[in-house]
Amino acid sequence: MSQVAQLRHDLRTPVNHIVGYAEMLLEDLPAPAHERERAALEGTLVAARDALQAITLVLAPTRDEVDAGEVEGLYARLADPQRRIADAVRGLLAAAGEAPTPTFADDLARILAAAERLVPRERAPAAGAATTTAARGDGQARILVVDDEPGNRDLLQRRLERDGYAVICAGGGREALAAVGREAVDLVLLDMLMPDMDGLAVLQHLKGDPATRDLPVIVISALDDLHAVARCIEAGAEDYLPKPFDPVILRARLAGSLQTKRWRDQERDQLRALGYVTAAASAVEGGTYQPGTLSEVAARGDAIGRLARVMDRMAVQVRERESRLRERLDELRSEIGVARRSIDTASVGDGPTFRSGERLGTRYEILSVLGRGGMGTVYRARDLELGEEVAIKTVRPELVSDETFRERFKDEIRLARRISHRNVVRTHDFGETGGVWYLTMEYVEGITLRELLDTRGRLAASVALAVGTQLAECLAVAHEVGVIHRDIKPQNLLLDADGVLKVLDFGVARLAERSAGLTEAGLILGTPAYMSPEQITSEPVDERADLYAAGAVLYECLTGRPPLEAASMVSLIARVLADEPPAPSTIVPDVPPALDDVVLQLLAKRPQDRPPSAAVLVERLQALA
């Protein structure tokens, strides 16, 4: 194959790629929804055909050879269509939000890569920084020749220009440094012995300045002793050529040094772009990312550009999801506010063991009664030693009558205290005074989910998701440290005024289970409507028992009633073990089908048919946002 035929092949191939991908993208983009994208791609096709016409004109199939001037002219003519194609594609990449097709960004990147092959990088118009090796407006890499002898300068200049380089000359060291500061230089050819400032001093100055540290320097000198060579190489010279130099060796050294600089420039450019992406990732994590921040990096046609585009899309999606979560919490806070105004705080139950003003031991002053449960009575109290309000739950005597049970209970409390999460009510201590055993825990002002459901009825799907997502996040953290709650139900889920869910009684249900089993007292503590089948039948349970209970809670939030109901406890147990609950959407039609699927999977009879973990449940609920 002749050189003309080879060059024609090398230039027509990228044009073929540009036309092929652009035409396929146009076929996939319907009008008028994508008029802007179509206009840019049609402009790309016009530019590609202009490039093809220029190639055919100069490199006609009937020609066997062309001179260097014609080739240079062809590259100069191709620079304009190359620029038009690159500008159009980068504009589409920068403006792309949700990609119109799955391969849209990848196909644009292929077009951009093909356009870059039209004009070799060393012949392409400059894109920016003064020290980049990509050639400038004259289409050539620039070399600074530094020599105090005019004849040496002239010889090098003519040799370099014959090889296609642009040459700048300096007659001394200080003039050379001034030229580097003023001109865009790609490489320095440096003499050693000069009267005003010798070559070694110039070399040390260039390598000591961060702005010129990566500028390649080749020393050409008649001084050829090994000591001088060693000092220059140690100072950072790429090479040291003795005069008279061999043109073949000089040509090879220049090509190698310029290629190395190109790699350094590319690496520095990539590191800078990666720095922008890393900073954007930190901004996403901190909640300060602004969409479009990465538009410049996203316009790149390489892997970093694709990463930036993916990052920007993900950040926008995260921001939108967080906005929807905030809206859910706002709805939940509104529901809580209405419910709190409806609750009759006097209807707590029978008279408390302690009255307001009484003291539990010497440390706690009872302030009010908060409620009653299967374990005992819950009070709001003041810790007189710390000056803080706490919640105190007295424990029914029969549950702690055995010393072995009490020690096990302390172990459970110690384990539960390892859970550190905003959705968990922290348990502080377990103690006894005057024959009364009690738990002290974090005091949270709010209402239980039971009270919210009793006063407001079923919740909107968005509000139910806000409850369910927080519950799943809490269970994921608890299960990670090996704690299973075993008694998840609306009575044990507290909602504060900001809509933050707090789970009560971690570690407490285990005591009731060990001391009462599935006796009548045990069933009071673990309501069958929220208990998994394996828990009811006293089989070994794992984290998936909590997931079943979470499904029952979510079901009641969506429908206003438990998954299964019966007239008696025995009948209810039989139904939990045998019957399948109807889908929530059959009771409330506006429940989304995807949420139906999650709830019914949580309520599967067999643990292995439920989601494998609370972490997976979190992901599925968040995906419904």
NUNU-121550 format. One line per field, with one value per residue (C-alpha): chain; z, y, x; residue in three letters. Coordinates in nm, 3 decimals, padded with zeros to 5 digits. Example, Ala and Ser with C-alpha at 12.3 -4.5 7.8 and 13.67 -1.06 7.14 Angstrom:
! NUNU-121550
nufi	(A:A)
zz	(00.780:00.714)
yy	(-00.450:-00.106)
xx	(01.230:01.367)
lummar	(ALA:SER)
***
This chain:
! NUNU-121550
nufi	(A:A:A:A:A:A:A:A:A:A:A:A:A:A:A:A:A:A:A:A:A:A:A:A:A:A:A:A:A:A:A:A:A:A:A:A:A:A:A:A:A:A:A:A:A:A:A:A:A:A:A:A:A:A:A:A:A:A:A:A:A:A:A:A:A:A:A:A:A:A:A:A:A:A:A:A:A:A:A:A:A:A:A:A:A:A:A:A:A:A:A:A:A:A:A:A:A:A:A:A:A:A:A:A:A:A:A:A:A:A:A:A:A:A:A:A:A:A:A:A:A:A:A:A:A:A:A:A:A:A:A:A:A:A:A:A:A:A:A:A:A:A:A:A:A:A:A:A:A:A:A:A:A:A:A:A:A:A:A:A:A:A:A:A:A:A:A:A:A:A:A:A:A:A:A:A:A:A:A:A:A:A:A:A:A:A:A:A:A:A:A:A:A:A:A:A:A:A:A:A:A:A:A:A:A:A:A:A:A:A:A:A:A:A:A:A:A:A:A:A:A:A:A:A:A:A:A:A:A:A:A:A:A:A:A:A:A:A:A:A:A:A:A:A:A:A:A:A:A:A:A:A:A:A:A:A:A:A:A:A:A:A:A:A:A:A:A:A:A:A:A:A:A:A:A:A:A:A:A:A:A:A:A:A:A:A:A:A:A:A:A:A:A:A:A:A:A:A:A:A:A:A:A:A:A:A:A:A:A:A:A:A:A:A:A:A:A:A:A:A:A:A:A:A:A:A:A:A:A:A:A:A:A:A:A:A:A:A:A:A:A:A:A:A:A:A:A:A:A:A:A:A:A:A:A:A:A:A:A:A:A:A:A:A:A:A:A:A:A:A:A:A:A:A:A:A:A:A:A:A:A:A:A:A:A:A:A:A:A:A:A:A:A:A:A:A:A:A:A:A:A:A:A:A:A:A:A:A:A:A:A:A:A:A:A:A:A:A:A:A:A:A:A:A:A:A:A:A:A:A:A:A:A:A:A:A:A:A:A:A:A:A:A:A:A:A:A:A:A:A:A:A:A:A:A:A:A:A:A:A:A:A:A:A:A:A:A:A:A:A:A:A:A:A:A:A:A:A:A:A:A:A:A:A:A:A:A:A:A:A:A:A:A:A:A:A:A:A:A:A:A:A:A:A:A:A:A:A:A:A:A:A:A:A:A:A:A:A:A:A:A:A:A:A:A:A:A:A:A:A:A:A:A:A:A:A:A:A:A:A:A:A:A:A:A:A:A:A:A:A:A:A:A:A:A:A:A:A:A:A:A:A:A:A:A:A:A:A:A:A:A:A:A:A:A:A:A:A:A:A:A:A:A:A:A:A:A:A:A:A:A:A:A:A:A:A:A:A:A:A:A:A:A:A:A:A:A:A:A:A:A:A:A:A:A:A:A:A:A:A:A:A:A:A:A)
zz	(00.000:-00.094:00.168:00.005:00.024:00.385:00.485:00.298:00.486:00.823:00.773:00.614:00.895:01.174:00.935:00.880:01.258:01.305:01.031:01.145:01.512:01.438:01.197:01.449:01.722:01.490:01.421:01.798:01.874:01.775:01.678:01.809:02.163:02.084:01.830:02.000:02.002:01.641:01.523:01.685:01.534:01.188:01.218:01.306:00.987:00.776:00.929:00.874:00.505:00.473:00.613:00.370:00.076:00.183:00.217:-00.127:-00.288:-00.164:-00.138:-00.458:-00.534:-00.859:-00.675:-00.560:-00.379:-00.227:-00.086:00.276:00.203:00.067:00.374:00.605:00.409:00.441:00.817:00.837:00.635:00.858:01.175:01.120:01.075:01.363:01.587:01.478:01.553:01.893:01.992:01.897:02.084:02.396:02.403:02.396:02.671:02.892:02.849:02.888:03.195:03.167:02.864:02.578:02.505:02.713:02.488:02.416:02.616:02.510:02.140:02.173:02.335:02.036:01.795:01.992:01.995:01.619:01.563:01.762:01.515:01.218:01.306:01.499:01.838:01.750:01.455:01.626:01.728:02.091:02.354:02.639:02.881:02.779:02.854:02.680:02.410:02.173:01.893:01.874:01.593:01.369:01.393:01.545:01.878:01.999:02.094:02.266:02.148:02.400:02.283:02.298:01.960:01.665:01.430:01.668:01.705:01.327:01.270:01.526:01.407:01.048:01.149:01.372:01.125:00.859:01.094:01.135:01.469:01.549:01.697:01.943:02.002:02.303:02.318:02.690:03.013:03.137:02.797:02.796:03.133:03.013:02.697:02.900:03.113:02.806:02.541:02.530:02.509:02.479:02.509:02.571:02.393:02.627:02.586:02.895:02.869:02.838:02.975:03.159:03.317:03.244:03.134:03.468:03.650:03.391:03.429:03.810:03.792:03.554:03.760:04.086:03.966:03.991:03.680:03.462:03.651:03.387:03.088:02.921:02.880:02.660:02.704:02.386:02.468:02.355:02.722:02.739:03.060:03.273:03.572:03.369:03.222:03.566:03.720:03.440:03.462:03.843:03.800:03.585:03.221:02.992:02.814:02.741:02.377:02.289:02.001:01.719:01.764:01.553:01.383:01.406:01.780:01.830:01.637:01.849:02.176:02.077:01.984:02.305:02.532:02.372:02.401:02.768:02.821:02.647:02.889:03.184:03.060:03.011:03.357:03.514:03.323:03.437:03.799:03.789:03.644:03.904:04.171:04.053:04.063:04.413:04.538:04.387:04.566:04.896:04.818:04.751:05.084:05.262:05.085:04.913:04.556:04.288:03.963:03.669:03.879:03.676:03.333:03.215:03.320:03.188:02.840:02.820:02.590:02.817:03.116:03.356:03.153:03.173:03.550:03.586:03.389:03.604:03.922:03.821:03.736:04.065:04.265:04.106:04.181:04.543:04.585:04.442:04.666:04.975:04.881:04.859:05.197:05.353:05.209:05.365:05.704:05.675:05.613:05.905:06.134:06.031:06.116:06.452:06.535:06.470:06.666:06.970:06.998:06.990:07.257:07.599:07.821:08.118:07.968:08.045:08.239:08.602:08.882:08.879:09.140:09.194:09.191:09.075:09.328:09.470:09.453:09.329:09.561:09.623:09.260:09.058:09.109:08.938:08.722:08.541:08.407:08.041:07.996:08.080:07.902:07.951:08.132:08.375:08.406:08.231:08.403:08.312:08.586:08.671:08.735:09.041:09.005:08.640:08.629:08.321:08.237:08.181:08.125:08.389:08.325:08.629:08.575:08.698:08.996:08.848:08.549:08.766:09.064:08.961:09.008:08.700:08.488:08.634:08.538:08.190:08.162:08.255:07.981:07.730:07.836:07.801:07.450:07.356:07.473:07.190:06.944:06.864:06.622:06.616:06.576:06.898:07.248:07.453:07.771:08.054:08.357:08.532:08.906:09.216:09.511:09.784:09.607:09.281:08.975:08.701:08.377:08.307:07.947:07.722:07.749:07.416:07.403:07.145:07.075:06.993:06.650:06.824:06.939:06.593:06.426:06.687:06.642:06.269:06.121:05.822:05.694:05.342:05.155:05.168:05.547:05.592:05.389:05.616:05.917:05.749:05.616:05.958:06.125:05.868:05.916:06.292:06.260:06.017:06.277:06.562:06.365:06.266:06.634:06.694:06.866:06.770:06.910:06.908:06.993:06.713:06.726:06.710:07.090:07.087:06.814:06.935:06.707:06.820:06.707:06.412:06.274:06.390:06.478:06.802:06.875:07.241:07.449:07.279:07.508:07.706:07.495:07.543:07.919:07.873:07.627:07.866:08.172:08.026:07.699:07.514:07.819:07.846:08.008:07.725:07.463:07.633:07.590:07.233:07.049:06.805:06.532:06.492:06.583:06.317:06.290:06.410:06.717:06.804:06.781:06.999:06.720:06.704:06.561:06.384:06.243:05.998:06.285:06.324:05.949:05.975:06.252:06.046:05.762:05.998:06.120:05.765:05.668:05.949:05.860:05.502:05.573:05.927:06.049:06.122:05.846:06.018:06.277:06.486:06.773:07.016:07.075:06.993:06.664:06.580:06.639:06.413:06.137:06.166:06.127:05.838:05.650:05.397:05.445:05.151:04.965:05.113:04.775:04.795:05.103:04.999:04.616:04.603:04.763:04.492:04.359:04.438:04.802:04.803:04.698:04.973:05.249:05.140:05.117:05.471:05.589:05.431:05.659:05.604:05.712:05.397:05.181:05.347:05.252:05.361:05.587:05.716:05.504:05.191:05.316:05.354:04.992:04.865:05.059:04.951:04.590:04.622:04.694)
yy	(00.000:00.343:00.615:00.815:00.516:00.450:00.811:00.817:00.501:00.644:00.963:00.816:00.556:00.809:00.998:00.672:00.626:00.981:00.946:00.599:00.683:01.021:00.864:00.592:00.851:01.054:00.744:00.694:01.056:01.135:01.488:01.732:01.616:01.621:01.903:02.051:01.719:01.648:01.989:01.931:01.583:01.707:01.976:01.700:01.513:01.827:01.881:01.514:01.539:01.858:01.665:01.378:01.619:01.771:01.424:01.313:01.635:01.604:01.226:01.123:00.747:00.825:00.978:00.775:01.050:01.396:01.633:01.746:02.086:01.929:01.707:02.006:02.195:01.903:01.889:02.265:02.224:01.936:02.141:02.337:02.039:01.865:02.166:02.190:01.820:01.842:02.157:02.002:01.677:01.845:02.073:01.771:01.597:01.906:01.968:01.605:01.547:01.223:01.047:01.012:00.659:00.407:00.446:00.819:00.939:00.644:00.697:01.069:00.977:00.749:01.035:01.265:01.007:00.961:01.340:01.361:01.113:01.342:01.571:01.427:01.590:01.748:01.922:02.017:02.375:02.457:02.405:02.608:02.609:02.772:02.468:02.196:02.002:02.005:02.240:02.600:02.810:02.737:02.361:02.279:02.197:02.482:02.431:02.692:02.686:02.845:02.909:03.214:03.124:03.254:02.985:02.708:02.865:02.894:02.534:02.398:02.621:02.507:02.142:02.161:02.356:02.097:01.835:02.037:02.216:02.584:02.736:03.020:03.128:03.284:03.401:03.348:03.202:03.507:03.563:03.194:03.223:03.535:03.352:03.057:03.298:03.477:03.206:02.872:02.635:02.256:02.168:02.343:02.266:02.414:02.494:02.463:02.737:03.082:03.408:03.559:03.248:02.897:02.609:02.428:02.735:02.771:02.400:02.422:02.730:02.560:02.239:02.432:02.624:02.424:02.603:02.471:02.159:01.925:02.118:01.874:02.000:01.840:01.971:02.006:02.107:02.076:02.023:01.647:01.547:01.293:01.528:01.785:01.516:01.371:01.711:01.791:01.454:01.487:01.835:01.690:01.703:01.452:01.386:01.528:01.530:01.625:01.861:01.786:01.601:01.319:01.443:01.095:01.077:01.434:01.355:01.046:01.231:01.511:01.271:01.070:01.374:01.539:01.217:01.191:01.548:01.470:01.181:01.405:01.672:01.414:01.269:01.614:01.697:01.371:01.426:01.776:01.644:01.365:01.629:01.807:01.478:01.398:01.744:01.696:01.361:01.533:01.800:01.529:01.367:01.703:01.795:02.104:01.976:02.198:02.026:02.123:02.173:01.904:02.026:02.111:01.774:01.596:01.735:01.519:01.220:00.987:00.766:01.061:01.247:00.946:00.927:01.296:01.253:00.954:01.146:01.445:01.229:01.037:01.359:01.500:01.176:01.174:01.536:01.465:01.158:01.355:01.621:01.357:01.213:01.559:01.596:01.262:01.372:01.699:01.502:01.274:01.575:01.718:01.390:01.377:01.734:01.660:01.332:01.490:01.740:01.453:01.232:01.232:01.211:01.119:00.782:00.616:00.329:00.233:00.435:00.439:00.284:00.624:00.969:01.299:01.433:01.091:00.971:00.645:00.590:00.905:00.986:01.007:01.234:01.119:01.394:01.222:00.895:00.828:00.495:00.130:-00.187:-00.557:-00.493:-00.231:00.144:00.413:00.747:01.074:01.157:01.389:01.255:01.464:01.391:01.499:01.747:01.580:01.429:01.053:00.786:00.517:00.186:-00.022:-00.399:-00.636:-00.832:-01.175:-01.099:-01.042:-01.270:-01.510:-01.387:-01.581:-01.397:-01.065:-01.131:-01.234:-00.923:-00.710:-00.884:-00.804:-00.439:-00.417:-00.562:-00.324:-00.026:-00.099:00.031:00.394:00.536:00.833:00.599:00.405:00.511:00.447:00.239:00.375:00.148:-00.137:-00.108:-00.171:00.034:-00.060:-00.386:-00.207:-00.303:-00.044:00.060:00.414:00.531:00.833:01.051:01.147:01.374:01.243:00.995:00.626:00.499:00.317:00.653:00.803:00.516:00.516:00.888:00.933:00.592:00.471:00.686:00.804:00.584:00.855:00.888:00.508:00.494:00.758:00.538:00.213:00.348:00.480:00.152:-00.048:00.176:00.124:-00.255:-00.267:-00.103:-00.322:-00.644:-00.547:-00.556:-00.880:-00.743:-00.873:-00.672:-00.950:-00.716:-00.463:-00.322:00.024:00.055:00.034:00.292:00.652:00.956:01.291:01.632:01.634:01.305:01.110:00.751:00.611:00.236:00.145:-00.162:-00.312:-00.598:-00.595:-00.843:-01.103:-01.098:-01.148:-01.428:-01.612:-01.566:-01.618:-01.809:-01.820:-01.819:-01.570:-01.320:-01.374:-01.304:-00.977:-00.877:-01.001:-00.928:-01.216:-00.974:-00.861:-01.185:-01.409:-01.767:-01.911:-01.686:-01.794:-02.162:-02.107:-02.199:-02.035:-01.683:-01.457:-01.103:-01.199:-01.218:-00.840:-00.801:-00.985:-00.748:-00.448:-00.577:-00.603:-00.247:-00.115:-00.305:-00.139:00.205:00.163:00.004:00.110:-00.250:-00.541:-00.798:-01.059:-01.013:-01.253:-01.249:-01.428:-01.469:-01.842:-01.772:-01.497:-01.732:-01.991:-01.732:-01.604:-01.962:-02.058:-01.764:-01.523:-01.157:-00.974:-00.726:-00.375:-00.239:-00.458:-00.255:00.083:00.101:00.385:00.174:00.137:-00.221:-00.214:-00.133:-00.416:-00.655:-00.541:-00.572:-00.916:-01.046:-00.923:-01.116:-01.445:-01.744:-01.885:-01.670:-01.762:-01.607:-01.265:-01.007:-01.140:-00.842:-00.507:-00.339:-00.484:-00.362:-00.010:-00.016:-00.138:00.123:00.403:00.291:00.359:00.728)
xx	(00.000:00.136:00.180:-00.101:-00.337:-00.239:-00.300:-00.632:-00.737:-00.625:-00.829:-01.142:-01.180:-01.261:-01.492:-01.680:-01.712:-01.843:-02.105:-02.215:-02.267:-02.428:-02.679:-02.770:-02.823:-03.049:-03.257:-03.306:-03.406:-03.766:-03.866:-03.980:-03.889:-03.517:-03.483:-03.175:-02.989:-03.092:-02.968:-02.627:-02.594:-02.698:-02.428:-02.182:-02.274:-02.223:-01.877:-01.786:-01.883:-01.673:-01.378:-01.438:-01.448:-01.112:-00.955:-01.078:-00.959:-00.598:-00.565:-00.743:-00.735:-00.550:-00.253:00.046:00.234:00.189:00.445:00.476:00.324:00.004:-00.026:00.022:-00.242:-00.482:-00.439:-00.495:-00.816:-00.934:-00.887:-01.211:-01.450:-01.271:-01.338:-01.704:-01.760:-01.586:-01.778:-02.113:-02.046:-01.906:-02.210:-02.441:-02.243:-02.242:-02.615:-02.721:-02.937:-03.129:-02.976:-03.233:-03.107:-02.903:-02.595:-02.631:-02.328:-02.110:-02.185:-02.107:-01.775:-01.698:-01.771:-01.543:-01.261:-01.293:-01.282:-00.959:-00.800:-00.868:-00.575:-00.277:-00.239:00.097:-00.074:-00.402:-00.496:-00.420:-00.689:-00.553:-00.262:00.067:00.286:00.079:00.258:-00.042:00.067:-00.049:-00.187:00.113:00.043:00.387:00.546:00.774:01.135:01.351:01.714:01.953:02.313:02.536:02.696:02.484:02.614:02.506:02.163:02.121:02.229:01.983:01.702:01.733:01.760:01.451:01.241:01.324:01.178:00.857:00.917:00.866:01.181:01.243:01.602:01.776:02.137:02.191:02.058:01.866:01.711:01.607:01.430:01.251:01.140:01.004:00.804:00.670:00.629:00.450:00.748:00.736:01.106:01.441:01.769:02.031:02.402:02.624:02.888:02.733:02.879:02.583:02.427:02.550:02.328:02.340:02.205:01.926:01.842:01.832:01.608:01.363:01.344:01.308:01.001:00.672:00.545:00.833:00.937:00.792:00.935:01.181:01.540:01.805:02.159:02.371:02.726:03.085:03.169:03.160:03.336:03.149:03.125:02.932:02.706:02.633:02.551:02.304:02.129:02.108:01.957:01.677:01.792:01.625:01.954:02.300:02.422:02.780:02.861:02.875:02.547:02.411:02.086:01.930:01.994:01.868:01.549:01.487:01.556:01.318:01.039:01.080:01.098:00.793:00.595:00.691:00.572:00.246:00.194:00.278:00.037:-00.235:-00.172:-00.181:-00.498:-00.659:-00.555:-00.699:-01.025:-01.035:-00.981:-01.295:-01.489:-01.356:-01.453:-01.798:-01.832:-01.750:-02.008:-02.269:-02.184:-02.213:-02.537:-02.389:-02.351:-02.502:-02.617:-02.399:-02.085:-01.910:-02.027:-01.675:-01.533:-01.843:-01.769:-01.456:-01.470:-01.272:-01.355:-01.327:-01.588:-01.820:-01.758:-01.843:-02.165:-02.267:-02.175:-02.385:-02.687:-02.655:-02.621:-02.936:-03.124:-03.003:-03.109:-03.454:-03.490:-03.390:-03.644:-03.917:-03.809:-03.831:-04.180:-04.277:-04.143:-04.334:-04.654:-04.571:-04.507:-04.844:-05.019:-04.843:-04.944:-05.312:-05.296:-05.130:-05.410:-05.660:-05.504:-05.664:-05.360:-05.581:-05.672:-05.342:-05.484:-05.527:-05.369:-04.989:-04.767:-04.604:-04.759:-04.616:-04.365:-04.275:-03.918:-03.781:-03.488:-03.286:-03.209:-03.533:-03.834:-04.155:-04.308:-04.595:-04.730:-04.660:-04.840:-04.878:-04.773:-04.719:-04.391:-04.518:-04.581:-04.377:-04.309:-04.149:-03.898:-03.612:-03.263:-03.171:-02.800:-02.771:-03.059:-03.207:-03.543:-03.553:-03.816:-03.852:-04.024:-04.106:-04.084:-04.354:-04.213:-04.286:-04.064:-03.756:-03.824:-03.547:-03.189:-03.074:-03.330:-03.218:-02.854:-02.957:-03.167:-02.866:-02.671:-02.948:-02.947:-02.569:-02.599:-02.880:-02.674:-02.430:-02.690:-02.616:-02.871:-03.106:-03.405:-03.333:-03.437:-03.122:-03.154:-02.939:-02.965:-03.146:-03.184:-03.392:-03.507:-03.753:-03.833:-03.923:-03.719:-03.701:-03.532:-03.414:-03.395:-03.380:-03.691:-03.847:-04.148:-04.389:-04.665:-04.657:-04.748:-05.035:-05.176:-05.127:-05.314:-05.590:-05.654:-05.585:-05.666:-05.466:-05.180:-05.106:-04.860:-04.593:-04.631:-04.628:-04.305:-04.149:-04.230:-04.125:-03.794:-03.688:-03.787:-03.587:-03.280:-03.300:-03.333:-03.038:-02.812:-02.942:-02.905:-02.552:-02.447:-02.639:-02.952:-03.297:-03.588:-03.854:-04.145:-04.180:-04.534:-04.697:-04.692:-04.310:-04.260:-04.243:-04.270:-04.133:-04.258:-04.014:-04.143:-03.837:-03.924:-03.780:-03.789:-03.845:-03.758:-03.453:-03.349:-03.674:-03.870:-03.598:-03.658:-04.032:-03.971:-03.737:-03.953:-04.298:-04.257:-04.586:-04.808:-05.089:-04.852:-04.605:-04.868:-04.959:-04.597:-04.572:-04.894:-04.969:-05.082:-04.718:-04.538:-04.384:-04.513:-04.180:-04.192:-04.546:-04.450:-04.138:-03.899:-03.553:-03.579:-03.334:-03.343:-03.618:-03.867:-03.825:-03.877:-04.211:-04.317:-04.204:-04.424:-04.723:-04.665:-04.633:-04.951:-05.148:-05.009:-05.133:-05.471:-05.562:-05.584:-05.346:-05.278:-05.496:-05.773:-05.984:-06.233:-05.999:-05.629:-05.642:-05.822:-05.573:-05.277:-05.439:-05.483:-05.125:-04.999:-05.227:-05.385:-05.234:-05.331:-05.491:-05.274:-05.297:-05.416:-05.729:-05.826:-05.683:-05.664:-05.408:-05.131:-04.861:-04.815:-04.442:-04.521:-04.777:-04.500:-04.262:-04.523:-04.643:-04.286:-04.218:-04.526:-04.417:-04.477:-04.128:-03.831:-03.636:-03.911:-03.870:-03.605:-03.265:-03.184:-03.304:-03.035:-03.197:-03.535:-03.394:-03.277:-03.615:-03.812:-03.578:-03.617:-03.991:-03.918)
lummar	(MET:SER:GLN:VAL:ALA:GLN:LEU:ARG:HIS:ASP:LEU:ARG:THR:PRO:VAL:ASN:HIS:ILE:VAL:GLY:TYR:ALA:GLU:MET:LEU:LEU:GLU:ASP:LEU:PRO:ALA:PRO:ALA:HIS:GLU:ARG:GLU:ARG:ALA:ALA:LEU:GLU:GLY:THR:LEU:VAL:ALA:ALA:ARG:ASP:ALA:LEU:GLN:ALA:ILE:THR:LEU:VAL:LEU:ALA:PRO:THR:ARG:ASP:GLU:VAL:ASP:ALA:GLY:GLU:VAL:GLU:GLY:LEU:TYR:ALA:ARG:LEU:ALA:ASP:PRO:GLN:ARG:ARG:ILE:ALA:ASP:ALA:VAL:ARG:GLY:LEU:LEU:ALA:ALA:ALA:GLY:GLU:ALA:PRO:THR:PRO:THR:PHE:ALA:ASP:ASP:LEU:ALA:ARG:ILE:LEU:ALA:ALA:ALA:GLU:ARG:LEU:VAL:PRO:ARG:GLU:ARG:ALA:PRO:ALA:ALA:GLY:ALA:ALA:THR:THR:THR:ALA:ALA:ARG:GLY:ASP:GLY:GLN:ALA:ARG:ILE:LEU:VAL:VAL:ASP:ASP:GLU:PRO:GLY:ASN:ARG:ASP:LEU:LEU:GLN:ARG:ARG:LEU:GLU:ARG:ASP:GLY:TYR:ALA:VAL:ILE:CYS:ALA:GLY:GLY:GLY:ARG:GLU:ALA:LEU:ALA:ALA:VAL:GLY:ARG:GLU:ALA:VAL:ASP:LEU:VAL:LEU:LEU:ASP:MET:LEU:MET:PRO:ASP:MET:ASP:GLY:LEU:ALA:VAL:LEU:GLN:HIS:LEU:LYS:GLY:ASP:PRO:ALA:THR:ARG:ASP:LEU:PRO:VAL:ILE:VAL:ILE:SER:ALA:LEU:ASP:ASP:LEU:HIS:ALA:VAL:ALA:ARG:CYS:ILE:GLU:ALA:GLY:ALA:GLU:ASP:TYR:LEU:PRO:LYS:PRO:PHE:ASP:PRO:VAL:ILE:LEU:ARG:ALA:ARG:LEU:ALA:GLY:SER:LEU:GLN:THR:LYS:ARG:TRP:ARG:ASP:GLN:GLU:ARG:ASP:GLN:LEU:ARG:ALA:LEU:GLY:TYR:VAL:THR:ALA:ALA:ALA:SER:ALA:VAL:GLU:GLY:GLY:THR:TYR:GLN:PRO:GLY:THR:LEU:SER:GLU:VAL:ALA:ALA:ARG:GLY:ASP:ALA:ILE:GLY:ARG:LEU:ALA:ARG:VAL:MET:ASP:ARG:MET:ALA:VAL:GLN:VAL:ARG:GLU:ARG:GLU:SER:ARG:LEU:ARG:GLU:ARG:LEU:ASP:GLU:LEU:ARG:SER:GLU:ILE:GLY:VAL:ALA:ARG:ARG:SER:ILE:ASP:THR:ALA:SER:VAL:GLY:ASP:GLY:PRO:THR:PHE:ARG:SER:GLY:GLU:ARG:LEU:GLY:THR:ARG:TYR:GLU:ILE:LEU:SER:VAL:LEU:GLY:ARG:GLY:GLY:MET:GLY:THR:VAL:TYR:ARG:ALA:ARG:ASP:LEU:GLU:LEU:GLY:GLU:GLU:VAL:ALA:ILE:LYS:THR:VAL:ARG:PRO:GLU:LEU:VAL:SER:ASP:GLU:THR:PHE:ARG:GLU:ARG:PHE:LYS:ASP:GLU:ILE:ARG:LEU:ALA:ARG:ARG:ILE:SER:HIS:ARG:ASN:VAL:VAL:ARG:THR:HIS:ASP:PHE:GLY:GLU:THR:GLY:GLY:VAL:TRP:TYR:LEU:THR:MET:GLU:TYR:VAL:GLU:GLY:ILE:THR:LEU:ARG:GLU:LEU:LEU:ASP:THR:ARG:GLY:ARG:LEU:ALA:ALA:SER:VAL:ALA:LEU:ALA:VAL:GLY:THR:GLN:LEU:ALA:GLU:CYS:LEU:ALA:VAL:ALA:HIS:GLU:VAL:GLY:VAL:ILE:HIS:ARG:ASP:ILE:LYS:PRO:GLN:ASN:LEU:LEU:LEU:ASP:ALA:ASP:GLY:VAL:LEU:LYS:VAL:LEU:ASP:PHE:GLY:VAL:ALA:ARG:LEU:ALA:GLU:ARG:SER:ALA:GLY:LEU:THR:GLU:ALA:GLY:LEU:ILE:LEU:GLY:THR:PRO:ALA:TYR:MET:SER:PRO:GLU:GLN:ILE:THR:SER:GLU:PRO:VAL:ASP:GLU:ARG:ALA:ASP:LEU:TYR:ALA:ALA:GLY:ALA:VAL:LEU:TYR:GLU:CYS:LEU:THR:GLY:ARG:PRO:PRO:LEU:GLU:ALA:ALA:SER:MET:VAL:SER:LEU:ILE:ALA:ARG:VAL:LEU:ALA:ASP:GLU:PRO:PRO:ALA:PRO:SER:THR:ILE:VAL:PRO:ASP:VAL:PRO:PRO:ALA:LEU:ASP:ASP:VAL:VAL:LEU:GLN:LEU:LEU:ALA:LYS:ARG:PRO:GLN:ASP:ARG:PRO:PRO:SER:ALA:ALA:VAL:LEU:VAL:GLU:ARG:LEU:GLN:ALA:LEU:ALA)
***
